[in-house]
Amino acid sequence: MISFKHRRFIVTTILVTITFAVALASCGEMDAEADPRLEAAAADEGTILFAADGDIHLWDGSTTQLTDYGDASSPAWSHNGDQFLFVRTGDAYSDLFLADADSGSGQRVTGNQPDSTPGTEAYLDQVSWALDPVFSPTGVGVAYVSDAGTSYNFLWHRRSATGDPWRVPCSQRQNDNVERPDFAPNGTQIVFAQRMSGQADLNRWMELRICDLNHDERTDLTSGGPDDSSFFPRWSPDGEWIAFVRRYEGQSDIWVMPADGGDPTRITELGDVTAPEWSPSGDFLAFFDPDGNTFRAAVVEFSVNGDGSPSASDPETLFREDGIDPASGMSWTD
């Protein structure tokens, strides 16, 4: 018999697959060429990690494949760009790996692979997942989500990539899965998305929370419902804004809101975007957008108006690559 943990993973995988299949089927017409000015400005900001065809790639004006595994996803730069974390997925489990930026070769930093025979009940009882790693911008701290020892993916924290892990208590209070953590610039707070359920278990959506690591306090940033879901949050480098994907009235677009709470503002109107990521300066926001049978990385210039409201330029193509894995997101460093 398959345990709740493994049924949950299977259902989640199916829902993610359906979501992006729908996105691909409904994508709109794209711009024919990238804007050279925006592309050059974004390239000057540094380098972007992303996953495609099961491996980690780097974009710095052109694309370079860094790994050769076929099962890699979810890359995240270290604070100074000399290392990156990523996920490798095995048979009903996943582990975090740490790699040098120069070589791309990774060392395992979590040990989730069971020592039992695959497919047995003992094997399924031992499996666990490590997902969505992110480094603290201060250089002290790594966050990720895992269901180790539980039936849900909660938030975990380490002082370093190879340090001892501890489960963050305030991420457990809703007693449902969390995903996509991101640090505040000072490293003391983490924003993440948490699943919510209606009366029917399949009636689900996501809301944004902030955990204060020093005081174990939780702040609820957004509230939603079956037709209003907020996920994939990213904290701006200046600490003032949180960008996220909001699925609202059947459209998925990038929204931003003040990090201390307030009304969100929609800054794209494309309808099927995901995975926002701030540039190191905070002057640009990149994201993935359906593009035929794959995805493009698009970018907007972000600015704050005189009245304090956020705004953005029209999106332009930053780069295209076959086999982009949008659920893995991207990571941008200088």
C-alpha angles and dihedrals in degrees: 000000000000114000125235090255092059096041087053092053093048092050092046092050091050092049093049091049092049092047094056094040088057090047092053092048093050102041118134132226115295132215111270097228137021117254104252092209095053093041092052093046092049092047089053087058092066138257135328126214119207139158126246131167092355098308140091118255134188126217121197099150090311131039128255126182110228104182137038107203108106092218103064127121146149103045120195127187122228116241093267098035097242094112139023137201123221141167128249117196123213135172101321094329140073136204137198119243129195119214137182113243092229099052105023090214112138137212121207114249100178126049108213100136108111120231092218127094112282114253096026125117090245090055093050091049090056101045122106137167135236112193146162102023121193133177123226112249088230093063091243113097145028125211130195139149126252141164092214108150094359142065093245138062106249131174119275129190135198130185087227136006091266098032129111113288127228129187113242105236099208091060090063100057096091089048095222138098122295127197146177104030120192130184128237110241091258092053096233098103135045127201118206143161121250128198119240130194135211126206091292113057092228090054094092141152141162132252131187124245136178123214120201104215095200098051103022090236123151126211121194109220102179138018124201148151141219091303097038117057128164122197147142096052121192125188117225117242092245091052094236102104142038118208119200145156115262120195100203130160090351095307128108112206141149115270130178131205136176111276090231092054136272141121118331121233124211112229102175130048102192099109102218109054131131145171106044117199129183121227114240091259094046090235094113139041120204126194142162122262129183113263115179108295094347139029135267127214107237129188139202131191110242124212141163118233125226091262091055096255119133124242139172140203124248110285120259131188114266098180143330128217133172117250099017112176103218094185088064092062122202137269124216126199136167 
